């Protein structure tokens, strides 16, 4: 699928990344910024107003490169929120593999305070229902995984992917990490916090429309078998996905069956975000993009 874009007096926001892949830069006057790749609809960078990178990107990841000098705002820009709208539609070839027509709209926005929000809208324009699962696949940059706590998921049931998805109940007062973790927490609250004591900062995840949350860190042994992750890099990353996995979503014809959102806040004052859609055919589809960029003053 090809892509096209229309910019509203903000041509400086669109540029070629270091790897030649077209990207859009979002930046607010206080200095917080984000970058969205037009290949895959991925948020490849998120920086706070001090310029600190909040996203984890492996040194072995040759697909995405983070530019340390994002385009600046025009001097005439006023305070407000900046966002980019992405649109996915299946191509004729893709419809032959998975015969369901749909529209997937994703908005990525950056607030004045540097909060990053993703809003998904999926519409079935097919003549019959279809099922799908969805996850905001988020990698947070942390100081040391052994010093991290996740609060808000205690006492919840989860499916353990390391034990053939057996169901367990979380017993601790917070989630901490001493070995590999790969779990799907069920019926999760709309606010969850990641506490990084060493860096004295907290990530707050707010969500709506999606019931599950995946927590994953590969730890030392599995990391060494992963080609796109350095042997020691598991210590600086934590994956927390807002998702709908246990029960796939059924979307009826002509219906906007899913409006979901995921907002990431950095305290005081993340993570590359990859939106993965799993369809009935078990195919994974990337977002091929038609974009519009607006400035709201």
Secondary structure, DSSP 8 states (H G I E B T S, - for coil): ----EEESS-GGGEEE-TTS-EEEEEE-TTS-EEEEESBTT-EEEEE-TT--B-B---TT--S----SS-----TT--SSEEEEEEEEE--HHHHHHS---EEEEEEEEE-TT--EEEEEEEEE-SSS-EEEEEEEEEEEE-S-GGGEEEES-TT-EEEEGGGTTEEEE--SSSB--SS-EEEEE-S--SEEEEEETTTTEEEEEEEES--EEEEEE-HHHHHTT-TTS-TTGGGGEEEEEEEEEEEEEEE-TT---EEEEEEEEEE-----EEEEEEETT--EE--B-EEEEEEE-
